[in-house]
Amino acid sequence: MGLPEIETRITAACAAAGRARGDVTLIAVSKVQPLDRVAAVLAAGHRVFGENRVQEAEGKWPAFQAQYGRCDLHLIGPLQTNKARAAVELFGTIQTLDRPKLAQTLARLAQERGASPDVFVQVNTGLEDQKAGVAPSDVDAFVAKVRALDLPLVGLMCIPPAEDDPAPHFAALAAMAARNGLKGLSMGMSGDFAAAIAQGATHVRVGSAIFGERVAV
Ligand SMILES: *Cc1c(COP(=O)(O)O)cnc(C)c1O
């Protein structure tokens, strides 16, 4: 599809939902993509990207940012505590906060550095064993814990089960965010970003529909 087509579709989805285009951030998910495809999207002026792995991101983004200027980088994959320091140095947003130990580590790093990336709490809306994220029933307590640690919590993130209609998952995440006074909602990928925007997404994470199918490495 490519970036211009996705931009057009996001604009249309915002209009259909009666929302302003400026209320939705497009995160171009560049994980595992050939560098020339990422460079083309940078050259087109896009500056917001998502990566799944700290190490992979460290291998490409310092050089891209030296060439194209600062980008807004979102970590959207699981974060091991021992990679937290590297993550906070590279990413402006960590979307996958999902356990107290990681929250404590991020808080300690924030104190030490005098700065912290924004964070989203990942919610496992489908209660899938293979997926990270806090259970919906634990969200309110975990949000309170993250706030008590003074981390800049901006919202919730989810990845619905592939086989489900995503809309009820998006609606559930929106309700959890609303009752916790959180504005950010990271939800929606290549196949369902329009549905996510209809349910209030503020951040959509689109990979293959922008860059093409991911090439196996
Ligand atoms: C890979 C990935 C995406 C993008 O998926 P596409 O289907 O290629 O758009 C979005 N969110 C997360 C968490 C991902 O890991």
The ligand as an ORCA input file, in Angstrom:
! r2SCAN-3c Opt
* xyz 0 1
  C       4.803     -5.950     14.070
  C       3.886     -5.193     14.945
  C       2.982     -4.265     14.414
  C       2.809     -4.013     12.935
  O       2.186     -5.109     12.341
  P       1.647     -5.025     10.825
  O       0.593     -6.054     10.785
  O       2.810     -5.299      9.958
  O       1.116     -3.657     10.630
  C       2.208     -3.540     15.300
  N       2.296     -3.716     16.629
  C       3.147     -4.605     17.179
  C       3.219     -4.740     18.654
  C       3.960     -5.372     16.359
  O       4.798     -6.256     16.907
*
